[in-house]
Amino acid sequence: VDAADFERIKNDGAKNALRESMGRCMQKENAVGANCEAKAKEETKDALGVENLDDDKFEEMKEDAARDEVGEYMRDCVNEARKAGTADAKTAKYAECNTKAKELAAHARGAEAIDDMDYERMKREQGAKDALSTIRDCRKSGASNADCRAEAKEEVARVTGVDAADIDTTEFETMVRKGAEDESRKVMQACVKAANANGGANKADEYGKCSKKAFDIIKDSL
């Protein structure tokens, strides 16, 4: 694990701390979103090991946490829903999954509710992230590109609350590209931050390594 990898791991840990803090706080009776956010921000700073955290960075992490909340809940809930005996029962279970996931996403944001369009966007964005992660992990195992994409499409279906057969192939490939672009950007940002913090390093060499890391993510998704 190099400095850039550690930076990503630290950010992921802080995001999870934020998510757990918001979830606990917003479930309390008469919870106030602003108060929950203030507490979560303090816990996030502790997890990052910093004294200050600008509002834009905190909002970005909060949005990531909300999407993760959706993805994790939908994945498990849809797996159970697919065990329903009839198509109508399964459809009803899918609707229940979405209702609960939407509530969890709202709480992660410090709100009581979010609108349908926003929620659908969050599911697509999380699906894009999970599709990329699935493809990368699958390719490392030596499986074929076709098999890995089929597995990733199934993952997107679970996160978005539909059957894999209902996922349009063109839309799926767009989601994979979006997931790769977002992950590549985040890796590049974390890597450059780590390089800049290393006072004795050759910046050109370090930036070159960062670019290769970011490029490999795109390459692995093709």
C-alpha positions in Angstrom: 0.0 0.0 0.0 1.6 3.3 -1.1 0.7 6.8 0.1 -1.9 7.3 -2.5 -3.7 4.0 -1.6 -3.6 5.0 2.0 -5.2 8.3 1.2 -8.1 6.5 -0.5 -8.4 4.0 2.3 -8.5 6.9 4.8 -11.1 8.7 2.8 -13.3 5.6 2.6 -13.0 5.1 6.3 -14.0 8.7 7.0 -17.0 8.3 4.6 -18.1 5.2 6.5 -17.8 7.1 9.8 -19.9 9.9 8.3 -22.5 7.5 7.1 -22.8 5.6 10.4 -23.0 8.9 12.3 -25.8 10.3 10.2 -27.7 7.1 10.3 -27.6 6.8 14.1 -28.5 10.5 14.6 -31.3 10.7 12.1 -33.1 7.7 13.5 -33.5 9.4 16.9 -36.8 11.0 17.7 -37.1 14.7 16.8 -33.7 14.5 15.0 -32.6 17.8 13.4 -30.6 17.3 10.2 -28.3 20.3 10.8 -27.3 19.0 14.3 -26.7 15.5 12.9 -24.5 17.0 10.1 -22.5 19.0 12.6 -21.8 15.9 14.7 -21.0 13.8 11.6 -18.6 16.4 10.4 -16.6 16.3 13.6 -16.4 12.5 13.4 -15.4 12.7 9.8 -12.6 15.1 10.7 -11.4 12.8 13.4 -11.4 9.9 10.9 -9.4 11.9 8.4 -7.0 13.2 11.1 -7.6 16.8 10.2 -8.7 19.9 12.1 -10.6 21.5 9.3 -12.8 20.1 6.6 -14.3 22.5 4.0 -18.0 22.4 3.3 -17.7 21.3 -0.3 -15.5 18.3 0.6 -18.0 17.3 3.4 -21.0 17.6 1.1 -19.2 15.4 -1.5 -18.5 12.8 1.1 -22.0 13.0 2.4 -23.4 12.4 -1.1 -21.0 9.4 -1.6 -22.2 8.0 1.8 -25.8 8.4 0.8 -25.2 6.5 -2.5 -23.4 3.7 -0.6 -26.3 3.4 1.7 -28.6 2.9 -1.2 -26.4 0.4 -2.9 -25.8 -1.7 0.2 -29.5 -1.9 1.2 -30.8 -2.5 -2.3 -28.3 -5.2 -3.0 -29.4 -7.3 0.0 -33.1 -6.4 -0.2 -33.4 -7.3 -3.9 -31.7 -10.6 -3.3 -34.5 -11.4 -0.8 -37.2 -10.0 -3.1 -36.2 -12.4 -5.9 -37.2 -15.3 -3.7 -40.9 -14.2 -3.9 -43.2 -16.9 -5.3 -44.9 -14.8 -8.0 -44.0 -11.9 -10.3 -46.5 -9.6 -8.6 -45.1 -10.5 -5.2 -41.6 -9.8 -6.5 -42.6 -6.4 -7.9 -44.2 -5.5 -4.6 -41.0 -6.5 -2.7 -38.9 -4.3 -5.1 -41.1 -1.4 -4.3 -40.6 -1.9 -0.6 -36.9 -2.1 -1.1 -36.9 1.2 -2.9 -39.0 2.9 -0.2 -36.6 1.9 2.6 -33.5 2.7 0.5 -34.9 6.1 -0.3 -35.4 6.8 3.4 -31.9 5.7 4.3 -30.5 7.9 1.5 -32.4 10.9 2.9 -31.2 10.3 6.4 -27.6 10.1 5.2 -28.1 13.5 3.7 -29.6 14.9 6.9 -33.1 15.1 5.4 -36.5 13.4 5.9 -37.1 12.7 2.3 -35.6 13.1 -1.2 -37.5 13.4 -4.5 -37.9 10.5 -6.9 -35.7 11.9 -9.7 -32.8 12.5 -7.3 -33.2 9.0 -5.9 -33.2 7.4 -9.3 -30.0 9.4 -10.2 -28.4 8.1 -7.0 -29.2 4.5 -7.9 -27.7 4.9 -11.4 -24.5 6.5 -10.0 -24.1 3.8 -7.4 -24.8 1.2 -10.1 -22.0 2.7 -12.2 -19.6 2.6 -9.3 -20.5 -1.0 -8.5 -20.4 -2.1 -12.1 -16.8 -0.9 -12.4 -15.8 -2.5 -9.1 -17.3 -5.8 -10.1 -15.6 -5.8 -13.5 -12.2 -5.0 -12.1 -12.4 -7.7 -9.4 -13.8 -10.2 -11.8 -11.0 -9.6 -14.4 -8.4 -10.1 -11.7 -9.7 -13.6 -11.2 -9.0 -14.4 -14.9 -12.6 -14.6 -16.0 -13.5 -13.4 -19.5 -14.6 -9.9 -20.3 -18.0 -11.2 -21.3 -18.5 -13.1 -18.1 -17.4 -10.2 -16.0 -19.7 -7.8 -17.8 -22.6 -10.2 -17.2 -21.8 -10.3 -13.5 -21.6 -6.5 -13.4 -24.9 -6.2 -15.2 -26.4 -8.4 -12.5 -24.9 -6.1 -9.8 -26.4 -3.0 -11.5 -29.8 -4.8 -11.6 -29.7 -5.4 -7.8 -28.7 -1.9 -7.0 -31.3 -0.3 -9.2 -34.0 -2.7 -8.2 -34.8 -4.5 -11.5 -34.1 -7.8 -13.2 -30.8 -8.1 -15.2 -32.8 -8.7 -18.4 -34.3 -5.2 -18.0 -30.9 -3.5 -18.1 -30.3 -2.0 -21.5 -26.9 -3.0 -22.8 -26.1 0.5 -24.2 -27.2 2.1 -20.9 -25.1 -0.4 -19.0 -21.9 0.4 -21.0 -22.6 4.1 -20.4 -22.7 3.4 -16.7 -19.5 1.4 -16.7 -17.7 4.3 -18.5 -19.2 6.7 -16.0 -18.0 4.6 -13.1 -14.5 4.4 -14.6 -14.3 8.1 -15.1 -15.4 8.9 -11.6 -13.1 6.3 -10.0 -10.2 7.5 -12.2 -10.7 11.1 -11.1 -10.8 10.1 -7.4 -7.7 8.0 -7.7 -5.9 10.8 -9.5 -6.9 13.4 -6.8 -5.8 11.1 -3.9 -2.6 10.3 -5.7 -1.7 13.9 -6.4 -2.5 14.9 -2.9 -0.2 12.2 -1.6 2.5 13.2 -4.0 2.3 16.9 -3.0 2.6 15.9 0.6 5.9 14.0 -0.1 8.4 16.9 0.0 11.4 14.8 -1.1 9.7 13.2 -4.1 10.3 14.0 -7.8 7.0 15.6 -8.6 7.1 14.7 -12.3 7.8 11.1 -11.5 5.1 11.0 -8.9 2.5 12.6 -11.2 3.4 10.1 -13.9 2.7 7.3 -11.5 -0.6 8.9 -10.7 -1.6 9.1 -14.4 -0.8 5.5 -14.8 -3.0 4.5 -11.9 -5.8 6.5 -13.3 -5.3 5.2 -16.8 -5.3 1.5 -15.6 -8.8 2.0 -14.2 -10.1 3.1 -17.6 -8.2 0.3 -19.3 -9.5 -2.4 -16.9 -13.1 -1.3 -17.7 -12.9 -1.7 -21.4 
